[in-house]
Amino acid sequence: MAIINGSVFGDVVTGTIGNDSIASFGGNDYIYGSFGNDLIKGGSGIDTVDYSMLGQPITLGAGGFVGKGAAGVDQIVSVDNVIGATGQFNTIDASTGNSGIVSISVDLSINSLVVNNIPGIGTIGLGVQNFIDVIGTTQDDFIAGDFQNNILDGNSGDDFLFGNSGNDLIFGGKGSDIVLGGSGSDTLIGGSGNDFLNGYGFTLGEFDVLEGGSGADVFALGDANGPYYLDNGYATITDFNYLEGDKIQVTGSASNYGIAFQNFSGGLATDTLIFFGGDLIGVVQDTANVVPKFDFIAA
């Protein structure tokens, strides 16, 4: 194992192709991640580990472990920023933590990861650049995407997930989650629990897919400011089940909406089409068991 020590100044450090132990000490240091199973320790300055030279995706996991595929696994300690290679499906995966109390707050649009309730430490923040996908903890997480086509997974807990822009795939997982798509054509999957699903991002041409999963879920087709999906676009609700307590959120009274029944999408069963002022705003797939006065709720 190569032992590489920095100085008290700002250093630029590159590991070997083997297993390294790198300590940066003082200064604002820049460390290039390389092949091998490396231990990388930051110091008193603002230290950055940059994996962009690997040219392959990395996974930043619980405990500071960084999976590099065939290039090895690193452990990073006291590091302030982690950079993945551009154009790769770099992932933040907090699902492997087992403390039972740790949660995360991630906002990819500002390159931010905050880890909460670390035993003996408390809260730490980390800059995360060029990450696309996020998997949450077993606790209540906040996870927000960016302009890319993100895959966000809340895992367990009562999570808040927001895709931001891009065509996102978002899983609530276990727990009662709030799942928001943002702009773009998103697929939202609530999972188990009583989930709230809203794919709309106030842009034209959104075609969102909403799947509640088990539990009493709410599918949003409007809010207090007005109906969604006017002029162009609509939401497809794939698994509406009034017996589970599912509801469709709309603007104002259910009497403002029209419905029609036809085989529009999905399987061979009849679908329920929901209209506002002649605009198609929602398709409830493979069921005609939608009664607005019972199944619609006002925002």
C-alpha positions in Angstrom: 0.0 0.0 0.0 1.3 3.4 -1.0 1.2 6.1 1.8 0.8 9.6 0.5 0.8 12.6 2.8 0.0 16.1 1.9 1.4 19.2 3.5 -0.1 22.0 5.6 -0.6 23.9 2.3 -3.1 23.4 -0.5 -2.0 20.3 -2.3 -3.0 18.5 -5.5 -2.7 14.7 -4.9 -3.2 11.8 -7.3 -3.1 8.2 -6.0 -1.4 5.3 -7.6 -3.1 2.4 -9.5 -2.8 0.3 -6.3 -4.2 0.6 -2.8 -3.3 3.9 -1.2 -3.6 5.7 2.1 -3.9 9.4 1.4 -3.9 12.1 4.2 -4.2 15.7 3.1 -3.5 17.5 6.5 -3.9 21.3 6.2 -4.9 23.5 3.4 -7.6 23.3 0.8 -6.5 20.1 -1.0 -7.6 18.5 -4.3 -7.4 14.7 -4.5 -7.9 12.8 -7.7 -9.5 9.4 -7.1 -7.8 6.6 -8.8 -7.8 2.8 -9.1 -7.4 0.6 -6.0 -9.1 0.4 -2.6 -8.0 3.7 -1.1 -8.4 5.4 2.3 -8.6 9.1 1.8 -8.5 11.4 4.8 -9.2 15.1 4.5 -7.7 17.7 6.9 -8.4 21.1 8.3 -9.1 22.8 5.0 -11.8 22.4 2.4 -10.9 19.2 0.7 -12.2 17.8 -2.6 -12.1 14.3 -4.0 -12.5 14.2 -7.8 -13.3 11.0 -9.5 -13.8 12.5 -13.0 -10.6 11.0 -14.3 -11.9 7.5 -13.8 -14.5 8.0 -16.6 -17.0 5.7 -15.0 -19.9 5.9 -12.5 -19.3 6.0 -8.8 -21.7 5.2 -5.9 -21.3 7.3 -2.7 -22.6 5.1 0.1 -23.2 5.2 3.8 -20.1 5.5 6.0 -18.2 7.4 3.3 -17.6 4.4 1.1 -17.3 5.1 -2.6 -17.9 2.3 -5.0 -15.9 2.6 -8.3 -17.0 -0.6 -10.0 -14.0 -2.6 -11.2 -11.7 0.2 -10.1 -12.2 -0.6 -6.4 -13.9 0.8 -3.3 -12.6 3.8 -1.4 -13.4 5.1 2.1 -13.4 8.9 2.5 -13.1 10.7 5.9 -13.4 14.4 6.7 -13.9 15.3 3.0 -15.9 18.4 2.0 -16.7 17.7 -1.7 -17.0 14.7 -4.0 -17.1 15.0 -7.7 -18.2 12.3 -10.1 -17.4 12.0 -13.8 -19.7 14.0 -16.1 -22.1 12.0 -18.2 -22.1 9.0 -15.8 -24.9 7.7 -13.7 -23.4 8.6 -10.4 -25.5 7.6 -7.4 -25.9 8.6 -3.8 -27.0 5.4 -1.9 -27.8 5.9 1.7 -29.8 2.6 2.0 -26.9 0.6 3.4 -26.7 2.6 6.6 -27.9 0.7 9.7 -28.0 3.2 12.5 -31.8 3.4 12.5 -31.8 7.2 13.0 -29.7 8.7 10.2 -31.6 10.5 7.4 -30.4 12.6 4.4 -31.4 15.9 2.8 -30.2 16.0 -0.8 -30.7 18.7 -3.4 -28.9 17.9 -6.6 -29.8 21.3 -8.1 -27.4 22.9 -5.6 -24.9 20.0 -5.3 -25.8 19.5 -1.6 -25.9 16.4 0.6 -26.6 16.8 4.3 -26.5 13.7 6.6 -28.5 14.1 9.8 -28.4 12.4 13.2 -25.0 10.6 12.8 -24.3 8.9 16.1 -21.6 10.7 18.0 -21.3 13.4 15.4 -24.7 15.0 14.6 -25.0 16.6 11.1 -22.5 16.9 8.3 -22.7 18.6 4.9 -21.0 17.5 1.7 -20.8 19.0 -1.7 -21.8 16.4 -4.4 -21.3 17.2 -8.1 -22.4 15.3 -11.2 -24.7 12.9 -9.3 -27.9 11.9 -11.0 -29.6 9.2 -8.8 -30.3 9.0 -5.1 -31.5 6.2 -2.8 -32.7 7.3 0.7 -32.4 5.9 4.1 -35.0 4.0 6.3 -35.9 7.3 7.9 -37.7 10.5 6.7 -35.6 12.0 3.9 -35.7 15.0 1.7 -34.5 14.3 -1.9 -34.6 16.7 -4.8 -33.3 16.2 -8.3 -32.0 18.7 -10.8 -32.4 19.3 -14.6 -31.3 15.8 -15.5 -33.4 12.7 -15.8 -33.1 11.6 -12.2 -34.0 8.3 -10.5 -34.9 9.1 -6.9 -35.9 6.4 -4.4 -37.1 7.3 -0.9 -36.6 3.8 0.4 -38.4 3.6 3.8 -39.7 6.4 6.0 -42.1 9.3 5.2 -40.1 11.0 2.5 -40.4 14.2 0.5 -39.2 13.7 -3.1 -39.1 16.3 -5.8 -37.9 15.6 -9.3 -37.4 19.3 -10.3 -37.0 19.4 -14.1 -36.2 16.5 -16.4 -38.1 13.3 -17.1 -37.7 11.7 -13.7 -38.5 8.3 -12.2 -39.4 8.6 -8.6 -40.1 5.9 -6.0 -41.6 6.8 -2.7 -40.9 3.3 -1.2 -42.3 2.3 2.2 -44.0 5.0 4.3 -46.4 7.8 3.5 -44.6 9.9 1.1 -45.0 13.2 -0.8 -43.9 12.7 -4.3 -43.6 15.7 -6.7 -42.5 15.4 -10.3 -41.8 19.0 -11.3 -41.5 19.9 -14.9 -41.0 17.3 -17.5 -42.8 14.0 -18.1 -42.3 12.0 -14.9 -43.2 8.6 -13.5 -44.1 8.7 -9.9 -44.5 5.4 -7.9 -45.8 5.8 -4.4 -45.1 2.3 -3.0 -46.7 1.2 0.2 -48.3 3.8 2.6 -50.7 6.7 2.1 -48.9 8.8 -0.6 -49.5 12.1 -2.3 -48.5 12.2 -5.9 -48.3 15.3 -8.0 -46.4 15.1 -11.3 -47.3 18.6 -12.6 -44.6 21.3 -13.0 -46.6 24.1 -14.6 -45.2 23.6 -18.1 -46.9 22.6 -21.4 -46.7 19.1 -22.8 -46.3 17.2 -19.5 -47.4 13.6 -19.7 -47.0 12.1 -16.2 -47.6 8.6 -14.9 -48.9 8.3 -11.4 -48.9 4.9 -9.6 -50.0 5.0 -6.0 -49.3 1.5 -4.9 -51.0 0.1 -1.8 -52.6 2.5 0.7 -55.0 5.4 0.5 -53.2 7.6 -2.1 -54.1 11.1 -3.4 -53.4 11.8 -7.1 -53.3 15.6 -7.9 -54.9 17.0 -11.1 -55.2 20.5 -9.7 -54.6 22.7 -6.7 -56.2 25.9 -5.2 -54.7 28.0 -8.0 -56.3 26.0 -10.8 -56.5 22.7 -12.8 -53.3 21.1 -14.1 -52.5 19.9 -17.6 -54.7 22.5 -19.5 -54.1 23.0 -23.2 -51.5 20.1 -23.6 -50.6 17.1 -21.6 -52.3 14.9 -19.0 -51.6 12.6 -16.1 -52.2 8.8 -16.3 -53.3 7.2 -13.0 -52.4 3.6 -13.3 -53.9 2.0 -10.2 -56.8 4.0 -8.8 -58.7 1.9 -6.2 -61.5 3.5 -4.3 -61.6 0.4 -2.0 -58.2 1.4 -0.7 -59.4 5.0 -0.1 -57.7 6.5 -3.1 -58.8 10.1 -4.1 -58.2 12.5 -7.0 -57.4 16.0 -6.0 -59.0 18.7 -8.2 -59.7 22.4 -8.2 -63.0 23.4 -6.8 -66.2 21.4 -7.1 -66.3 17.9 -8.8 -69.3 19.3 -10.8 -66.8 21.4 -12.8 -65.4 18.2 -14.4 -66.6 15.9 -17.1 -65.8 12.2 -17.5 -66.0 9.8 -20.3 -65.3 6.0 -20.6 -63.3 4.4 -23.3 -60.3 2.2 -23.9 -57.7 4.9 -24.1 -54.5 3.4 -22.8 -53.2 0.4 -20.9 -54.9 -3.0 -21.2 -58.2 -4.0 -22.7 -60.3 -2.7 -19.8 -62.2 0.6 -20.1 -60.5 3.8 -18.9 -61.9 6.9 -17.2 -61.1 10.1 -19.0 -61.3 13.3 -16.9 -61.9 16.7 -18.6 -62.0 20.3 -17.5 -63.6 22.7 -19.9 -63.1 20.3 -22.8 -59.4 19.7 -22.0 -58.3 16.1 -21.2 -56.3 16.4 -17.9 -56.3 12.9 -16.6 -56.7 9.2 -17.6 -57.6 6.7 -14.9 -56.3 3.5 -16.4 -58.2 0.3 -16.7 -61.2 1.2 -14.5 -64.6 2.8 -14.9 -65.1 2.9 -11.1 -64.6 6.6 -10.8 -67.4 8.7 -9.4 -66.5 12.3 -9.1 -68.8 13.2 -6.2 -67.3 10.5 -4.1 -63.7 10.1 -5.5 -62.7 13.8 -6.1 -61.5 16.0 -3.3 -61.0 19.8 -3.5 -57.5 21.1 -3.1 
